[in-house]
Amino acid sequence: MSLETELRMRAGDVCEICANTDGLSSLDVDGGNPDQIERAILVCETCAKQIRGESPLDPKHLLCLNDSAWSQEPAVQVTAWRLLNQLSEETWARDLLDMLYLDDETLAWAKAGVAQSEDDDDATIVHKDTHGAVLNGGDTVTLIKDLKVKGAGFTAKRGTAVRNISLVHDKAEQIEGRVNDQRIVILTEFVKKS
């Protein structure tokens, strides 16, 4: 029996991420050629392109992770965890990631894939606060200076806590967060990690 046939039986002939039934194929979770059912998932073309990074992540399409993240299959759990981490600027994705439980072995597998892809990128960007502490998406920071917010007509006061920050992926000196119910860009030199 072929791997794809086994995957189709396991998945009930639907994409294990979004439950689509069209254009299904097997995908190795770690990016190689799928040869073990435990390390592969059955996905539609739309999900496959997003997982492989061939097309940008579509948060509306990936709302399906609200269901698939709870799969009993470790390979599906790993894929969902990695996608949710990439969608960390989305509130629903951060909330789901906070609720999601992976056993230690599965979590290590999920993190290993993320670390691998970061190592492959020579220009990994690290965001640091004014004291050099590394910032991560979802952290809370405190403003260390009054900041005039251009175009919004208010000043973000020193001492203001900014929760659930998002990292600007191509600029190490910038983060995003909500202040006075407005999403603003903040320079990392003006924040300290809480």
N, C-alpha and C positions, 0 to 999 in steps of 0.2 A: 504494500500500500504506500502511495507517495505521501510526502510530507503535507502537500497542499490538501490532499484528500483527508488526511487525519485532522488537519486544522479545520477544514470545512465541517467535519463531523463534530469536533469539539465546540465550534462556534455556532453550530446550527445554521450554517451557510449565510451568515451575516457578518459585517465588519465588527470586529471586537471593540472598536472605539466608538463608532457612531451608529451601528446597526443598519447601515446601508447594505443593499443586496447587489448592487451593480459594480462591475469591474474589480472583483475581489482577487487578491493575490497574497502570497505569504511574504512576510517581511521579518528579517532577523532583527531583533531588538537592538543588538550592538552594531548594526550596520554591515555585517558580513553577508555571506551567502547562507541562507537558512538551511541548516542540516539537522537540527534537533528541535523537536516540537516544543520542548520546555523553554527554548530561547527564541521562539518565533510567535508571531501573531498573524491573524488573518485580517487584512485591512482593505478598504476601498481605495481607489486611486487618489481621491481628494485627501484622505488622511495620510496615505503613504507619502505624498509630495510634501505635506507639512511636517511630517516626522523626519523625513530626510533633509529638510531645509531647502527643498527645491521651489517652494512657494511660501509666502509669508503666512504666519499663523493667523487663522481667522477665528477670533474669540467667539463670534456668534455660532459658527459651525462646531467649535470645540466645547460649547455648553453641554454637549453630549457626555463630557467627562464626569458630569454630576452622576451619571449612571455607571459608566464603564470603570471609573476609579474603584468601584466596590467589587469588581470581578474577583473571583477566587483564583484566577490564573496569575501567577507571579509575573509572567512576561507582560501581561496587560497592565498589572499594577505598576510595574517599572515604567512602562511607556506613559501611563497617565501621570505618574509623579513627575517625570521629566518635562512633559508638556505643561503641567501646572506651574512648574518652576519657571518656565520660559514665559508664562502668562502672568507673572507675579504682579504686574501693574494693574491687573483686573481684580477688583475687590472679591468677586465671586470665586476666582481661582485661588486667591490667598486664603479665603475662608475654608474652601474645600481642602486645601493642602493642610490647614491647621487641624481639620477633623480626621483626615486620612490616617489610618494606622497600617504600617508595613512591618512585618517581623524583621528582626535585625539583619538576617541574611539578604532578604529582598531589598531592604533599604540600602545596604552596602552595595548591592548590585546596581541599584538606581543611581547612587552617588558616584560610583566608579565610572559609569558612562558619561556623566556630566563632567567629571574631572578630566576624563580622557579628551572630550571635545574642547575643553578649555586649554589643555596642554597643546593641542594641535594648533591653536590660534596663537601665533607669535605675539600678537598685540593685545593680550588679555588686559582689560582695563580694570583697575582697582580703585574704588571710591574710598577716600579717607576723610575723616573729619578734621577739624582744626588742630587736634592733638595727635593725629596720625592713626586713630582707631579705624579699622576697616568697617565700612558701612555695607549693609546688605538690604535688599528689597524687603519692605515690611518693618524695618527698624523704626524706632522713635528717636528723634533728635530734638535738641533745644537750640533756639536761635541765641547767638552770643552778642548780637548787635541789632539795633533797630534797622530795618531794611525798608526802604521806599519801594513799593511795588509799582513798577511802571505800567501805565494803562489801566490800573485797577482803582486808583485814587485813594489808597490807604497805606499806612505804614505797619509792617509786621513788627511788633514790639519784641525787644530783647526778653528772653525767658519764655517765649511762646513755645509750647511743645508741638512738634509736627509729627503725627503718627502715621504709620503705614507708608513710609516714603517709597518712591520708585526711583531706580537708578536710570540716568540717561546713559544708554549703552555705549554711545560713541564719544562721550565726554566725561572723563574722570572727575572733573571739577564741578559737575552739575548733578543735582538730584531734583526730584519733583515731589511736591506734597501739597496738602490742603491747609490753607490759612484763611480764616474768615469765610469759609465755604467756597473758596476759589482755589483752583489748582494753579500753583505757581512753580517756576523754576528757581532754585536756590543754589547759590555757590557753596560748595562744601567747606570753604574756608570760614564761613560764618555760622557753622553749626558744630555742636558737640553731641556725641552719641549719648543717649540716656541709659 
